[in-house]
Every structure is written in C-alpha cells, then in structure tokens.
C-alpha cells in the first residue's frame, strides 16, 4: 500500500496543523527532552500532512527505519515482523475536525506524531527493532505474545521516564493525546509504578478504557536492558516456573495496535 498524499484536502492539512500545533505546545513541559529534540530533527512540521515519500527517506538516513503503510489493525505477528525489519506501520487516514479529541482507533496523527520522532533516537530505534526480533522468537506462544504486548503497551505506548525536571512522557499513546497528556500529569487517580520487568509483565491492560496505571523508567538504559530479563521471564513461564494463572491473562483486553479512546478525558 502507498500513501496518496495529493488526495488530502485543505481541511485535512488544517486539521493536522491544529493537532500538531496544539499538542506540541502542550508537550513542552510534559514530554521527555529526547522526544522534543528528535521532533526538531525530524521531517515533521505543522503546516501540512506528512508526505511519507519525504518522511521515510529522511528517517532512513537517520536510523535505517521506514514508514510502512497498512490498511488498519494488523495481527501481532505481522506487527513484530515489521518492527524486526525496522519498519513502523502507519495508517494514512486522519481524523476529521469534529474528532479532534475522540477516536475509536489510532489514526495517522497518533502513528506519526506520537511514534516517529523517537525513531530518530538511535538507541530507541535499536530497542524497537530488538523488541520485534524478540517477538518473532516467541510468535508461536500465545501467552508470550500477550506478555510482550504488555511490555509494548507500558513502554512504547504509555511509558513515563524520570528526568531532572521530574517525570516526563515518552509513550506515543500519551504524546499524541491532548487529553491524556494532561490527565497523566495531573490527575490524582493516576498510579505511577516503578518500572520492573516482572511488574510490567504481570499487569494486564485494556485498550477500551483510560489508563490508570503507568510505569516510570529511572533512565533510558533501564529500557534498553529490559529485553534480556523479559526473555528470561518468558522462558520461566514456558517452563512452568511461573504459573500462567498468576499472570491474569483473562483480564487483558485488546491488542497493542489499538489506542485507548479519549472519551472520558477533558482537554
């Protein structure tokens, strides 16, 4: 599939500009500094919908990643294959003006504004590739894939990190959501847990409700280094050393390719 960039209307470009300008302003004191730095180095700009034929070569030159157009939600194993080959999937549809603060599934603004800037960060880009490779090694184990989805969900989608100025956002599901960006930084109901592989892999998520639990990294190396511990955990589950019943798999709802709706969050 390809993006038909000349089919975007003037209204599409205006919606992108509204979303981009509003969210980037909101993130100045909420996003991690790596994201903001990478956004400045990226090919993204407020004035028009991104042209993937420009964005992909620019990203490829930086970290060998590309944007892969997909029709919609794809199977987890296909998603892992794309990550392992340094391709990040994106839809090409953009929300309409009346949908600025509510979506039932992720659009191009989430996929591109939320995810792509950090793929300009070499270590983060390598981590995402290695995550995909780990997923492929366990693609025939449904329990392992469900646990890997939890790691993806609580890091790449909804991760927080502690910086000198306090806790900041690096997860794309937060970075692309005006309502949830403000919610996670200020709502008293939010639970911030210290990041550990065991805690993350033991925490079910739902993609049909606003998140209440988030995990905070103490440093980026903690993320880069978590994959070896994750694989050891999966091996223990497969060997019966960790009871599958203890993992609360029945409480998990949805897949990593679906972002949580924002219906209950006020901007």
PyMOL commands that set and color helices and strands:
alter all, ss='L'
color gray80, all
select helices_A, chain A and resi 5-7+10-27+33-41+52-63+76-84+97-99+108-120+122-137+142-157+172-175+178-186+197-201+220-224+226-238+244-247+249-251
alter helices_A, ss='H'
color red, helices_A
select strands_A, chain A and resi 66-69+87-90+160-163+166-169+191-194+213-217
alter strands_A, ss='S'
color yellow, strands_A
deselect
rebuild
show_as cartoon
